[in-house]
Structures are given as structure tokens and as C-alpha cells.
């Protein structure tokens, strides 16, 4: 699995909002003892977003209960904007000791996350090198990857056959396919309710990137602007499912037959296969423009330690125990609830569920076309591109003007981070 330089963060469950993130603050140890564990009496609090797959909350709490050296309580945070709960909490005395998120540089530069090199280095060679690279700043590793989450299009081969169409290779072909697949009951495609799920793949598939290797803007190109115009055409065509009951990360619009094509994650594959059997295929985001490339988002989640907490050492010990030492739990987390690619090579190699059929195709797309997190691509930059989608695709404004407005915001952030 090759590392792609400078890729966007993951958003395994939508999480994007304009949360300002100058995270600083102190953490007092929570006084409530849940009776979990029987060790030193340290009480640790961990934050997780609410995963959609059944059994996930119970699993995380089960792992925590098995840890004997501290009492670990879990805040399972529902709602669509996890960072809107996480970032403000980090500024308070009730901040978590341990939390999941995506690698973002401002967490490092603000001193919010602890250096975990000492616990990761002994097993570093067993991690996907791209996951290590995306968490590394100045040779130090901040965060342990728990799961890698490729995101791509799902489609119904039977509906393609009926409409006499092939798998789209270009964005134009995707737009044509959506038109031919749309009936009075089924919309041709679903890209999420606000379309931001595909904003980074659109950039990559146009042969561009979020940032270049010098941490400069790389998304403002003619090809990206043209891609936004094409997406506007799709948005206004009447062939796109909008206002679905559940958003893009939930496969129900696809499994219930509301759409023939849906952008979603590999985590949903077991549910989709159970509902539709063999009538499921996948394909990457198609090429945009003459220099276009296929692309896949490699989302995922990582575990961080709050460096401003009162229990940093105890929190690091817990993270080491669960996400480094307990391979049985790591494998369970990656493969028992939805399908995720284990970031540990040794676990990925023995993951029989991913070795054949559609899951193996998902792994292949991840390996060939996947873009990993770029730690320099932060929440406020993501939000600036959310605005580009809103203003050019949904509201019909000039793509170039929308990109120029984003440039101002992104450059201000880059200046803060890199001087």
C-alpha cells in the first residue's frame, strides 16, 4: 500500500463543521469511578464518535472493562458533528484523557496531543507506512491508527445491465449513467446530502491535491473548477438523490433501492451484501478532465492522548495496551462489525474476510487509488472547501470565485501553521 503525499483526512462519519480549533485547556481527573478495572485507581475518560455498525459501542466498552490498570469510562458521542463536541471539550476541565480523531497538525502545534513515538516505535514496522507518515511531525508520531476506511462508489450491476451502461470511467460518464439509471422510483446516484463527502476525491480525480509537498494550495486548478461545474450539472439534473433519510455513511439509501449508485465506505459492505447478495459492485471516483485519475478516500480513525490532561502517562499505558498490545481486540474492532482494513500489516495479512470477493476488491482500490490523511490539511481548511461545494455546486456560483474565497482562508491557516 503506497503512501500518497498530502491527502485529506478521513471522515468516516461526516464530521465536518466550522469548529475553531485552538484546542488548549486543562483536564481534571474525573471523580466518578465506574468500578471498571481493579488497578491503580486512575480514572480515564475516552471519547468515541457513535459508529453506525451494531455492536461497536458494546465492543469498545468491553475492551475498556478488560483493562486492569485504570478505570476507563467511555463517552459515546452521537450526532453528526463529533468535532463540535470534541474540540470545545478539550478546552474544559472535563476534557477526555484519550480520544479518537484524524491526524491534524493544529493538534500537535497547540500541544494538545502527546508524542506516542515511544509506544509505537517498537512495532512501527508492522504498521502501514502511509499511516505512520500521516501521523508524523518532525520525526515524532502523534496518534495510533486503529482502522483504515476506504470510501468509493457502490452500484447495482443488474440496474446497469438493464440500462445498458458500463461502469463510469469519467465524471461525464457518471453524470450520463445517473441520467439513464433514474426512474420515477430510483435516483441515479447519491453523493451525500450536502455533497461534501466527495470534495476531496473530486480534487484528486482532477489530477490535483489538497496541498503540495511544500504545504501550499494545490486544489485551485482549472480542472478542479471544471469538475465543480460538472458536479453542479449533476446537482441540478434531477438525477441525484438529495435529502435522503440517512446520510452517505449509512448504506440504507442504497440497500432500500432509493438510488442505483452511492458513495459510501467499506465499513458498510457486510450490511450491503446481506441486503443485496451478489448484486453489488464498487468503483473509484472517476477521472475528472483530460489529466484525471481514479481516486479513493482512505478514511479512518486514530487514537490520541490529551497532552494537557492530568493522567498522560496512565492514558499512554492504556492506549499501548489496547491499540498496540491487544491484537485480538484490534482485529475484532476492524473486522467483526463492519469491514475496515487493519493498519497493522500482521493483522491485515491474516484477515480472511478481506481476501476474496467484494472485500478483496475494496482492498485493491485502497491500495491502487487511495489517498491517506495529510496532517497539514486541518478542520478549518476542510470547512473552507465545504463552502466551495455549497457556493459553487449547490448555489450555482462561480467555481473559480468559490475557490479563490477558500484560498484566503486556507492561506491564513497555512501561515498560522507554517509561518
Buried (B, 14 or more C-beta within 10 A) or exposed (E): BEBBBBBBBBBBBBBBBBBEBEBEBEBEBBEEEBEBBEEEEBBBBBBBBEBBBEEBBEBBBEBBBBBEBBBBBBBBBEEBBBBBBBBBBBBEEEBBBBBBBBBBBBBBBBEBBBBBBEBBEEBEEBBBBBBBBBBBBEEBBBBBBBBBBBBBBBBBEEBBEEBEBEBBBBBBBBBBBBBBBBEEEBBBBBBBBBBBBBBBBBBBBBBBBBBEEEBEBBBBBEBBBBBBBBBBBBBEBEBBBBEBEEBBBBBBBBBEEBBBBBBBBBBBBBBBBEBBEEBBBBBBBBBBBEEBBBBBBBBBBBBBBBBBBBBBEBBBBBBBBBBBEBBEBBBBBBBBBBBBBBBBBBBBEBBEBBEEEBBEBBBBBBBEBBBBBBBBBBBBBBBBBBBBBBBBBBEEBBBBEBBEBBBEBBBEBBEBBEE
